[in-house]
Amino acid sequence: MLRIGLFILTNLAVLVVASITLNLLGVGSYLDSRGGLDLQNLLVFCAVFGFSGSLISLFISKWMAKKTTGTQIITQARNADEHWLLETTRELADKAGIKMPEVGIFPAQQANAFATGWNKNDALVAVSSGLLQRYSKDEVRAIIGHEIGHVANGDMVTLALVQGVVNTFVMFFARIIGHTVDRVILKNEEGHGIGFYITTFVAEMILAFLAQVIVMWFSRRREYRADEAGADLTSSTAMIAALSRLKHESEVPNQMPDALVAFGINQGMRSGLQAMFASHPPLEERIHALQQR
């Protein structure tokens, strides 16, 4: 119920923000006086809606991550492990040249960690309880370095912008397709009929599905960069050891919410067509890339 509620609230926020923005820009309709498409207004309309969703998600990402994963923020260390986690994160953040992020632990037996936040100086780094329980300090330190690397590289912001661009063009071309079908095939000459809305909906689903290949390709590239950052902040040996350990446990089902899987260090195994839509490269390829440095 919590996730459904957050989904509804996020979409309501998108509608409100997009409507206000379009009103301020003076974009009321993307049809011209003759009923044809005004491509400039259409592009503005799609960009406002396309970027509103990704940017709102970015700005509330820390809050949503805490709510959906049950992450407990460490404000004051209660034991030696929490003290070590705070000090290690502080050390690596200083080394990476960013402000100390919030640090938390989320309840999951799967070894995983994630970083999120709307900018590199206001981020959250969280690790799973299973990771802390089973992994050596060197391995955990390397994984924290990987997450700090995501923050220092600005990956959360860049991924939101990439998603915004993709959303914009999916909406733009879907409406052009819908308009063409409505006017040319169905011969509707006034406004938009039901054919426009049905065709646009179907086109958006197909285009969004295909566009995810682009978004996930970028996501996989940033994982290699974060691995390199983790190796630079700690050591290549520790980063390779951590990834090898994750590979050994990769058949364990992912326990993170779908919205945060792309931000975790470990997505789990993917094969065949699934690999094209995976947010992470195979762990053996990530290990090989580090070994070749």
C-alpha positions as CSV (number, residue, x, y, z in Angstrom):
1,M,0.0,0.0,0.0
2,L,2.9,2.4,0.8
3,R,4.4,2.0,-2.7
4,I,1.0,2.5,-4.3
5,G,0.4,5.6,-2.3
6,L,3.9,7.0,-3.2
7,F,3.2,6.2,-6.9
8,I,-0.1,8.1,-6.8
9,L,1.4,11.1,-4.9
10,T,4.4,11.3,-7.3
11,N,2.1,11.3,-10.4
12,L,-0.2,14.0,-8.8
13,A,2.9,16.1,-8.2
14,V,4.0,15.7,-11.8
15,L,0.5,16.8,-13.0
16,V,0.5,19.8,-10.8
17,V,4.1,20.9,-11.6
18,A,3.7,20.3,-15.3
19,S,0.4,22.1,-15.5
20,I,1.8,25.2,-13.7
21,T,4.9,25.2,-15.9
22,L,2.9,24.9,-19.1
23,N,0.6,27.7,-18.0
24,L,3.6,29.9,-17.2
25,L,5.1,29.1,-20.7
26,G,1.8,29.9,-22.3
27,V,1.4,26.5,-23.9
28,G,-2.2,25.6,-23.8
29,S,-2.5,23.2,-26.8
30,Y,-0.3,21.5,-29.3
31,L,-2.9,21.8,-32.0
32,D,-2.7,24.9,-34.3
33,S,-5.8,26.9,-35.5
34,R,-6.4,24.4,-38.4
35,G,-6.3,21.3,-36.2
36,G,-2.8,20.3,-37.2
37,L,0.1,19.7,-34.9
38,D,2.1,22.7,-33.6
39,L,5.4,20.8,-33.3
40,Q,7.1,23.5,-31.2
41,N,4.3,23.5,-28.6
42,L,4.2,19.7,-28.7
43,L,7.9,19.5,-28.0
44,V,7.6,21.9,-25.1
45,F,4.5,20.0,-23.7
46,C,6.4,16.7,-23.9
47,A,9.6,18.1,-22.4
48,V,7.7,19.6,-19.4
49,F,6.0,16.3,-18.7
50,G,9.0,14.2,-19.6
51,F,11.4,16.1,-17.3
52,S,8.8,16.7,-14.5
53,G,8.6,13.0,-13.7
54,S,12.3,12.3,-13.7
55,L,13.2,15.5,-11.8
56,I,10.5,15.1,-9.1
57,S,11.6,11.5,-8.6
58,L,15.2,12.7,-8.3
59,F,14.4,15.4,-5.7
60,I,12.4,13.0,-3.5
61,S,14.7,10.1,-4.1
62,K,16.3,10.1,-0.6
63,W,12.9,10.3,1.1
64,M,11.4,7.5,-1.1
65,A,14.5,5.3,-0.6
66,K,14.1,5.5,3.2
67,K,10.4,4.8,3.0
68,T,10.5,1.9,0.6
69,T,13.6,0.1,1.9
70,G,13.1,0.7,5.6
71,T,16.6,2.3,5.8
72,Q,17.5,3.4,9.3
73,I,19.7,6.5,9.2
74,I,22.7,6.4,11.6
75,T,22.6,9.8,13.4
76,Q,24.8,8.6,16.3
77,A,26.7,5.3,16.3
78,R,25.2,2.7,18.7
79,N,27.9,0.1,18.3
80,A,31.3,-0.5,16.9
81,D,30.0,-1.6,13.4
82,E,28.0,1.6,13.0
83,H,30.9,3.7,14.2
84,W,33.2,2.0,11.7
85,L,30.6,2.5,8.9
86,L,30.3,6.2,9.6
87,E,34.0,6.8,9.8
88,T,34.7,4.8,6.7
89,T,32.1,6.7,4.7
90,R,33.4,10.0,6.0
91,E,37.0,9.1,5.0
92,L,36.0,8.0,1.5
93,A,33.7,11.0,1.0
94,D,36.6,13.4,2.0
95,K,38.9,11.5,-0.4
96,A,36.3,11.9,-3.2
97,G,35.9,15.6,-2.5
98,I,32.2,15.5,-1.6
99,K,30.3,16.3,1.6
100,M,29.5,13.6,4.1
101,P,26.4,11.8,2.9
102,E,23.7,10.4,5.2
103,V,24.5,6.8,6.1
104,G,22.0,4.1,6.7
105,I,21.4,0.4,7.0
106,F,18.4,-1.3,5.4
107,P,17.0,-4.8,6.4
108,A,17.9,-7.3,3.7
109,Q,19.8,-10.6,3.9
110,Q,21.0,-10.1,0.3
111,A,24.3,-8.3,0.2
112,N,23.6,-4.9,-1.5
113,A,24.1,-1.2,-1.1
114,F,22.8,1.9,-2.9
115,A,23.4,5.6,-3.2
116,T,20.8,8.3,-4.1
117,G,20.1,12.0,-3.7
118,W,19.5,15.0,-5.8
119,N,23.1,16.3,-5.7
120,K,26.6,15.1,-4.7
121,N,26.6,17.1,-1.5
122,D,23.2,16.0,-0.3
123,A,23.3,12.2,-0.8
124,L,22.4,9.0,1.0
125,V,24.6,5.9,1.1
126,A,23.0,2.8,2.6
127,V,24.1,-0.8,3.0
128,S,22.2,-3.9,3.7
129,S,22.4,-5.7,7.1
130,G,23.4,-8.9,5.2
131,L,26.3,-7.1,3.7
132,L,27.6,-6.0,7.1
133,Q,27.1,-9.4,8.6
134,R,28.9,-11.5,6.0
135,Y,31.5,-9.4,4.2
136,S,34.9,-8.5,5.4
137,K,35.6,-4.8,6.3
138,D,37.8,-4.5,3.2
139,E,35.0,-5.7,1.0
140,V,32.4,-3.5,2.6
141,R,34.8,-0.5,2.4
142,A,35.2,-1.2,-1.4
143,I,31.5,-1.4,-1.9
144,I,31.0,1.9,0.0
145,G,33.7,3.4,-2.3
146,H,31.7,2.2,-5.3
147,E,28.6,4.0,-4.0
148,I,30.6,7.1,-3.1
149,G,31.9,6.9,-6.7
150,H,28.3,7.1,-8.0
151,V,27.7,10.2,-5.9
152,A,31.0,11.9,-6.9
153,N,30.3,11.2,-10.5
154,G,26.8,12.8,-10.3
155,D,25.3,9.6,-11.7
156,M,21.9,10.2,-10.1
157,V,21.5,13.6,-11.7
158,T,22.8,12.4,-15.1
159,L,20.5,9.3,-15.1
160,A,17.5,11.6,-14.3
161,L,18.4,13.9,-17.2
162,V,18.8,10.9,-19.6
163,Q,15.5,9.6,-18.5
164,G,13.9,13.0,-19.0
165,V,15.2,13.3,-22.5
166,V,14.0,9.7,-23.3
167,N,10.6,10.5,-21.8
168,T,10.3,13.7,-23.9
169,F,11.0,12.0,-27.2
170,V,8.8,9.0,-26.4
171,M,5.8,11.3,-25.8
172,F,6.7,13.5,-28.8
173,F,6.9,10.7,-31.4
174,A,4.0,8.8,-29.9
175,R,1.7,11.8,-30.4
176,I,2.9,12.3,-33.9
177,I,2.1,8.7,-34.7
178,G,-1.3,9.0,-33.0
179,H,-2.1,12.2,-34.9
180,T,-1.1,10.7,-38.2
181,V,-3.3,7.6,-37.7
182,D,-6.2,9.7,-36.5
183,R,-6.1,12.1,-39.5
184,V,-4.7,10.0,-42.4
185,I,-6.1,6.5,-41.7
186,L,-9.3,7.3,-39.6
187,K,-10.0,10.5,-41.5
188,N,-10.9,12.5,-38.4
189,E,-10.7,16.2,-39.3
190,E,-11.8,17.9,-36.0
191,G,-9.7,17.8,-32.9
192,H,-8.6,14.3,-31.8
193,G,-10.8,11.3,-31.8
194,I,-10.6,8.0,-29.8
195,G,-8.2,6.7,-32.5
196,F,-5.6,9.3,-31.5
197,Y,-5.7,8.4,-27.8
198,I,-5.6,4.6,-28.4
199,T,-2.8,4.8,-31.0
200,T,-0.8,7.2,-28.8
201,F,-1.1,5.0,-25.8
202,V,0.1,1.9,-27.7
203,A,2.9,3.8,-29.4
204,E,4.1,5.2,-26.0
205,M,4.2,1.7,-24.6
206,I,6.2,0.3,-27.5
207,L,8.6,3.3,-27.7
208,A,9.1,3.4,-23.9
209,F,10.0,-0.3,-24.0
210,L,12.5,0.3,-26.7
211,A,13.9,3.5,-25.2
212,Q,14.7,1.6,-22.0
213,V,17.5,-0.1,-23.9
214,I,19.2,3.3,-24.2
215,V,18.7,4.2,-20.5
216,M,19.9,0.8,-19.3
217,W,23.0,1.0,-21.6
218,F,23.9,4.2,-19.9
219,S,23.2,2.7,-16.5
220,R,25.6,-0.2,-17.3
221,R,28.4,2.3,-18.3
222,R,28.1,4.2,-15.0
223,E,28.6,0.9,-13.1
224,Y,32.0,0.4,-14.7
225,R,32.9,4.0,-13.7
226,A,31.7,3.5,-10.1
227,D,33.8,0.3,-9.9
228,E,36.8,2.2,-11.0
229,A,36.1,4.9,-8.4
230,G,35.7,2.2,-5.7
231,A,39.1,0.7,-6.8
232,D,40.7,4.2,-6.7
233,L,39.3,5.1,-3.3
234,T,40.2,1.8,-1.7
235,S,42.1,-0.7,-3.8
236,S,41.6,-2.8,-7.0
237,T,42.2,-6.0,-4.9
238,A,39.4,-5.1,-2.5
239,M,37.0,-4.0,-5.2
240,I,37.6,-7.2,-7.2
241,A,37.2,-9.3,-4.0
242,A,33.9,-7.6,-3.2
243,L,32.5,-8.1,-6.8
244,S,33.7,-11.8,-6.7
245,R,31.8,-12.3,-3.5
246,L,28.7,-10.7,-4.9
247,K,29.0,-12.9,-8.0
248,H,29.1,-16.0,-5.7
249,E,25.8,-14.9,-4.1
250,S,24.2,-13.5,-7.3
251,E,21.5,-16.2,-7.4
252,V,19.9,-14.8,-4.3
253,P,16.7,-12.9,-5.2
254,N,17.0,-9.1,-5.2
255,Q,15.3,-7.7,-2.1
256,M,15.4,-4.0,-3.1
257,P,12.3,-2.2,-4.6
258,D,12.3,-2.0,-8.4
259,A,12.7,1.7,-8.3
260,L,16.0,1.4,-6.5
261,V,17.5,-1.6,-8.3
262,A,19.4,0.6,-10.7
263,F,21.1,2.3,-7.8
264,G,22.2,-0.9,-6.0
265,I,25.6,-2.4,-6.5
266,N,24.1,-5.8,-7.3
267,Q,21.1,-6.4,-9.6
268,G,21.3,-10.2,-9.6
269,M,21.7,-12.5,-12.6
270,R,20.3,-11.6,-16.1
271,S,20.6,-13.5,-19.3
272,G,19.5,-13.5,-22.9
273,L,17.1,-10.6,-23.8
274,Q,16.9,-9.6,-20.1
275,A,20.6,-8.5,-20.4
276,M,19.6,-5.7,-22.8
277,F,17.3,-4.3,-20.1
278,A,19.6,-4.8,-17.2
279,S,20.8,-1.8,-15.2
280,H,24.1,-3.6,-14.3
281,P,26.7,-5.4,-16.5
282,P,27.4,-9.1,-15.6
283,L,29.6,-9.2,-12.5
284,E,32.2,-11.3,-14.4
285,E,32.6,-8.5,-17.0
286,R,33.0,-5.9,-14.2
287,I,35.6,-8.0,-12.6
288,H,37.4,-8.5,-15.9
289,A,37.4,-4.7,-16.6
290,L,39.1,-4.0,-13.2
291,Q,41.6,-6.7,-13.8
292,Q,42.6,-5.1,-17.2
293,R,43.2,-1.7,-15.7
